[in-house]
């Protein structure tokens, strides 16, 4: 057992902080309250310290694009096929990528990583914790989303393989979804009669969970028109969707409020390296959150190093985002965005004991992390 005593606890589900204790057993938070009996427990004295949920990233590529390895070492895009829904992040992740340890030491205790954004359909993301030597043992949830992409990336990467316009990208996605729908209908009609099954199609098989709404499309879209196309295609196909990047989201706030889908905003730190990033601003997450949207802040690591996730939230606060909204944008909201809020993202009884204990606020440059706990163990 472990007991964190007398910390100022920021749960991420209640705006007001409380001074209380957290009792941890078998990697879980078992009790939160004042004056808890800690007999026999290891004690962390958090008097005068702030206690937060471990930070959560809803969208990155680390483990697939490693630290200091260049193009020859990355595995986050399949450049031979623009439509590759059958790829799985777990088959490419390197647990020994130094980025994982750097993220953990900065308080990022869980993240969704997966294929990049060159492909119209890139494959499935996985939510993992950044500690371990075998990815199978690090998984919080596999198949959290199916990556798809709109805008410049598919056009640029596949000009010699049949894509040179936004219209073609959308058409390819529609085609893949419709093909999978027909394949699914044939499989269901065959029932237990193997002789009536259609020829196995690994791409169609991979899209069945999307059609069944067991996982959403994870739609890379920076520009306003691409955001709206992603929503249009998802509506037509009757599937769930989350929006990733949402760089021009502040320009279509009313449409996003009506859409009522999770938004992952970023990466915002750094240069506008392509046309569709020309309108990026730190104000976007705050504007969308104030309007009532479900907002997460992301690094898109390695675009921004994952250990800078709290810094990105701090920049959003500096640009006007409410501090409580910013905390939720790197804790409970991304956990909900990737479908793992039953385990991580807030300090609540029954959840994983992923906890950050620090001097100051995660939004301040002069803050200092004292402890990071993952599954109740100080790392």
C-alpha positions in Angstrom: 0.0 0.0 0.0 1.0 3.6 -0.6 -0.6 6.7 0.8 -0.1 10.2 -0.5 -0.7 12.5 2.5 -2.0 16.1 2.6 -1.6 17.0 -1.0 -3.6 19.7 -2.8 -5.5 17.4 -5.1 -6.7 18.5 -8.6 -9.0 15.7 -9.7 -9.7 17.0 -13.2 -13.4 16.3 -12.6 -14.0 19.0 -10.0 -13.0 22.6 -10.5 -12.1 23.1 -6.9 -8.9 21.5 -5.5 -9.0 19.8 -2.1 -6.4 19.0 0.5 -6.7 15.3 1.2 -5.0 11.9 1.1 -4.9 9.3 -1.6 -4.7 5.6 -0.7 -3.2 3.3 -3.3 -3.3 -0.5 -3.4 -2.4 -2.9 -6.2 -1.9 -0.1 -8.6 -5.4 1.5 -8.1 -6.7 4.4 -6.2 -8.8 2.8 -3.5 -9.7 5.9 -1.4 -9.5 9.6 -1.4 -10.3 11.5 1.8 -8.9 13.5 4.7 -7.1 11.9 7.6 -7.0 8.4 6.1 -5.5 5.6 8.2 -2.2 4.9 6.6 -1.0 2.2 9.0 1.4 -0.2 7.2 1.5 1.9 4.1 4.4 3.6 2.5 3.9 7.4 2.8 4.5 10.2 0.4 4.2 13.5 2.2 2.7 15.9 -0.3 2.1 18.8 2.1 2.4 22.0 0.1 2.5 20.1 -3.2 0.0 19.9 -6.0 -1.3 16.5 -7.0 -2.6 15.9 -10.5 -3.8 12.9 -12.6 -1.1 11.6 -14.9 -1.2 13.6 -18.2 -2.7 11.9 -21.2 -2.0 12.5 -24.9 -4.8 11.6 -27.4 -2.7 11.6 -30.5 1.0 11.0 -31.2 3.3 8.7 -33.1 6.1 8.0 -30.6 7.4 4.5 -30.5 6.8 4.4 -34.3 9.0 7.4 -35.0 11.9 7.2 -32.7 14.3 9.6 -31.1 17.2 10.7 -33.3 16.8 7.9 -35.9 15.8 9.9 -39.0 13.8 8.6 -41.9 15.4 5.2 -42.1 14.1 4.2 -38.7 10.6 5.4 -38.7 7.6 3.1 -39.0 4.6 5.5 -38.8 3.5 5.6 -42.5 3.1 2.9 -45.1 4.3 4.6 -48.2 3.4 1.8 -50.7 -0.4 1.9 -50.2 -2.6 4.9 -49.5 -5.4 2.7 -48.1 -4.0 0.5 -45.3 -6.6 0.1 -42.5 -5.2 -3.4 -41.7 -2.0 -2.1 -40.1 -1.8 -2.1 -36.3 0.4 0.2 -34.2 1.4 -2.6 -31.8 3.3 -4.3 -34.6 5.7 -1.3 -35.0 6.2 0.2 -31.6 9.7 0.2 -30.0 9.3 0.3 -26.2 13.0 1.3 -26.0 12.5 4.6 -27.8 13.9 7.2 -25.4 10.9 9.4 -26.1 8.8 7.1 -23.8 11.0 7.6 -20.8 11.3 11.4 -21.4 7.5 11.6 -21.6 7.0 9.6 -18.4 9.5 11.7 -16.5 7.5 14.8 -17.6 4.3 13.3 -16.2 2.8 11.9 -19.4 1.6 8.6 -18.1 -0.6 7.4 -21.0 -0.8 8.2 -24.6 -2.4 7.0 -27.9 0.1 6.3 -30.6 -0.3 5.0 -34.1 0.2 5.3 -37.8 0.9 8.8 -39.2 -1.2 10.9 -41.6 0.2 10.2 -45.0 -2.4 7.5 -45.7 -6.1 7.9 -46.5 -6.5 5.1 -44.1 -3.4 4.3 -42.0 -4.4 1.7 -39.5 -5.3 1.4 -35.8 -4.0 3.4 -32.8 -3.2 1.9 -29.4 -3.2 3.4 -25.9 -0.2 2.5 -23.9 1.7 3.5 -20.8 5.3 4.6 -21.3 6.9 2.0 -19.0 7.9 -1.5 -20.1 10.0 -3.6 -22.5 7.2 -5.4 -24.3 4.4 -3.4 -25.9 1.9 -6.2 -25.1 2.4 -5.5 -21.4 2.1 -1.8 -21.8 -1.3 -1.7 -23.5 -4.3 0.1 -21.8 -6.5 -0.5 -24.9 -5.7 -1.7 -28.4 -7.7 -0.5 -31.3 -8.7 2.9 -29.8 -9.3 4.4 -33.3 -8.8 3.9 -37.0 -6.6 6.6 -38.5 -7.6 8.5 -41.6 -6.3 11.7 -43.1 -7.5 14.6 -45.2 -5.7 17.6 -46.6 -2.2 18.1 -47.9 -0.5 14.9 -46.6 -2.2 12.3 -48.8 -2.0 14.6 -51.8 1.7 15.2 -51.3 2.7 11.6 -50.4 0.7 9.7 -53.1 0.8 12.0 -56.1 2.4 9.2 -58.1 0.0 6.6 -56.7 -3.4 8.0 -57.7 -4.1 10.9 -55.3 -3.6 14.6 -56.3 -6.7 16.3 -54.9 -8.8 16.5 -51.7 -11.7 15.0 -53.7 -9.8 11.9 -54.5 -8.8 11.4 -50.8 -12.5 11.6 -49.7 -13.5 9.3 -52.6 -11.0 6.7 -51.6 -12.2 6.8 -48.0 -15.8 6.5 -49.1 -14.9 3.6 -51.4 -13.1 1.7 -48.6 -16.0 2.1 -46.2 -18.6 1.1 -48.7 -16.6 -2.0 -49.8 -16.2 -3.0 -46.1 -20.0 -2.5 -45.6 -20.8 -4.9 -48.4 -18.2 -7.4 -47.2 -19.6 -7.2 -43.7 -23.1 -7.9 -45.1 -21.9 -10.9 -47.0 -20.1 -12.3 -43.9 -23.3 -11.8 -41.8 -25.5 -13.4 -44.5 -23.2 -16.5 -44.6 -23.6 -17.1 -40.9 -22.0 -20.4 -40.0 -21.8 -21.6 -43.6 -18.1 -21.3 -44.4 -18.8 -22.1 -48.1 -20.8 -18.9 -48.5 -18.2 -16.6 -46.9 -16.7 -14.0 -49.2 -13.0 -14.3 -50.0 -11.0 -13.0 -47.0 -10.2 -9.3 -47.2 -7.9 -8.0 -44.4 -8.7 -4.4 -45.2 -12.4 -4.9 -45.0 -12.1 -7.0 -41.9 -10.1 -4.2 -40.2 -12.9 -1.7 -41.0 -15.7 -3.8 -39.5 -15.2 -2.4 -35.9 -15.5 1.1 -37.4 -18.8 0.2 -39.1 -20.0 -1.4 -35.8 -19.1 1.8 -34.0 -16.7 -0.1 -31.8 -13.9 2.3 -32.7 -14.1 5.8 -34.3 -12.4 7.1 -37.4 -9.5 9.3 -36.1 -9.6 12.0 -38.8 -6.5 14.1 -39.4 -7.8 17.5 -40.6 -6.2 20.9 -40.2 -8.0 23.2 -42.7 -11.6 24.1 -42.1 -12.9 22.5 -45.3 -11.1 19.3 -44.5 -12.6 19.2 -41.0 -16.1 19.6 -42.6 -15.3 16.9 -45.2 -14.3 14.5 -42.4 -17.7 15.1 -40.6 -19.5 14.7 -43.9 -18.0 11.4 -44.8 -18.5 10.0 -41.3 -22.1 11.0 -41.3 -22.7 9.5 -44.7 -21.1 6.2 -43.6 -22.9 6.2 -40.2 -19.7 5.9 -38.2 -18.2 7.7 -35.3 -15.4 10.2 -35.7 -12.9 12.2 -33.7 -11.2 15.2 -35.2 -7.5 15.5 -34.9 -5.4 18.7 -35.2 -8.4 21.0 -35.9 -6.0 23.9 -36.7 -8.7 26.1 -38.2 -11.4 25.0 -35.7 -11.7 28.6 -34.3 -12.9 29.6 -37.8 -15.9 27.2 -37.7 -16.9 27.1 -34.0 -20.6 26.9 -34.6 -20.2 23.9 -36.9 -18.1 22.1 -34.4 -20.5 22.8 -31.6 -23.3 21.3 -33.7 -21.1 18.3 -34.6 -20.5 17.5 -30.9 -17.5 15.2 -31.5 -14.2 15.1 -29.6 -11.6 17.5 -30.8 -7.8 17.1 -30.4 -6.1 20.4 -31.0 -2.5 20.7 -32.0 0.4 20.7 -32.6 0.6 24.4 -32.2 4.2 25.0 -31.0 6.6 25.7 -33.8 6.7 26.9 -37.4 3.7 26.8 -39.8 5.5 24.3 -42.1 2.8 24.0 -44.7 -0.1 26.0 -46.1 -2.8 24.4 -44.1 -1.1 25.5 -40.8 -1.0 29.2 -41.7 -4.0 30.0 -39.3 -2.8 28.1 -36.3 -3.0 29.9 -33.0 -2.8 29.1 -29.3 -6.2 30.6 -28.9 -8.0 27.7 -30.7 -8.3 25.3 -27.8 -9.6 28.0 -25.5 -12.1 29.4 -28.0 -13.5 25.9 -28.6 -13.6 24.9 -25.0 -15.4 28.2 -24.1 -18.0 27.4 -26.8 -18.7 24.0 -25.1 -16.7 21.7 -27.3 -14.9 18.6 -26.0 -11.2 19.7 -26.3 -7.9 17.9 -25.9 -4.5 19.4 -26.4 -2.0 17.3 -28.3 1.7 17.4 -29.3 1.4 15.1 -32.3 4.8 13.9 -31.1 7.4 13.8 -32.5 6.2 17.0 -34.1 6.4 18.5 -30.6 8.2 16.3 -28.1 5.7 14.6 -25.9 7.3 15.8 -22.7 6.2 19.3 -23.7 2.5 18.4 -23.4 2.0 20.4 -20.2 3.9 23.3 -21.8 1.4 23.3 -24.6 -1.4 23.5 -22.2 0.3 26.4 -20.4 0.6 28.3 -23.7 -3.1 27.8 -24.3 -3.7 29.3 -20.8 -1.5 32.2 -21.7 -3.6 32.7 -24.8 -6.8 32.9 -22.7 -7.9 29.3 -22.0 -9.4 28.7 -18.6 -6.9 26.8 -16.4 -9.5 24.1 -15.4 -10.3 23.6 -19.1 -6.6 23.3 -19.9 -6.1 20.7 -17.1 -9.0 18.7 -18.5 -7.5 19.0 -22.0 -4.4 17.0 -20.9 -6.1 14.6 -18.5 -9.7 13.5 -18.6 -10.7 14.8 -22.0 -8.0 12.9 -23.9 -8.8 9.9 -21.9 -12.4 10.2 -23.0 -11.3 11.0 -26.6 -9.5 7.6 -26.9 -12.0 5.6 -24.8 -10.0 4.8 -21.7 -11.5 7.2 -19.1 -12.6 4.2 -17.1 -9.0 3.8 -16.1 -7.1 7.0 -16.5 -7.4 10.8 -16.8 -8.7 11.8 -13.4 -8.1 11.2 -9.7 -11.1 9.0 -8.7 -11.5 5.9 -6.6 -11.1 2.7 -8.7 -8.9 4.3 -11.4 -5.3 3.5 -12.1 -2.9 5.3 -9.8 -1.2 7.4 -12.4 -0.3 10.5 -10.5 1.9 13.6 -10.8 3.0 15.4 -7.7 4.7 18.7 -8.2 5.8 22.1 -6.9 3.6 24.6 -8.7 1.3 24.2 -11.7 2.0 22.1 -14.9 1.3 25.4 -16.8 4.2 27.3 -15.2 7.8 27.1 -16.5 9.2 27.3 -13.0 7.2 24.3 -11.7 9.1 21.1 -10.6 7.9 17.5 -10.7 8.7 15.7 -7.5 7.0 12.3 -8.2 5.5 10.5 -11.1 3.5 7.4 -10.3 2.4 4.9 -12.9 0.1 2.1 -11.6 1.0 3.2 -8.1 4.8 2.9 -8.6 7.1 5.9 -8.5 9.1 6.0 -11.7 
